[in-house]
Amino acid sequence: MTIQQVIDRWLESKPAKSHLSPAVGIPSISTDGELLFSYDLEIGYTEEDGTKVVRTKRLRLFSRTTDRHIRTALYRGAKDEKEV
């Protein structure tokens, strides 16, 4: 699945994962429907009311790929942690 497809599934509260990253052997982005992960770093969560929130406060140093995952999730409709 593409990054956008995985994020869309997260927004729909459905599990999904991208292809395995050859460098680390895990999906570059995945979700169980509740949490969103970039590699094994949690970058998004679901609030009790179903709102999808992307973690932006505590994530200061991360890869270019993780940054792209975060920006794509925000673009596709998730809330920024700073605004919740």
Helices and strands as residue ranges (DSSP letters): H 3-11, E 16-17, E 29-31, E 36-38, E 41-46, E 52-54, H 64-75, E 79-80, G 81-83
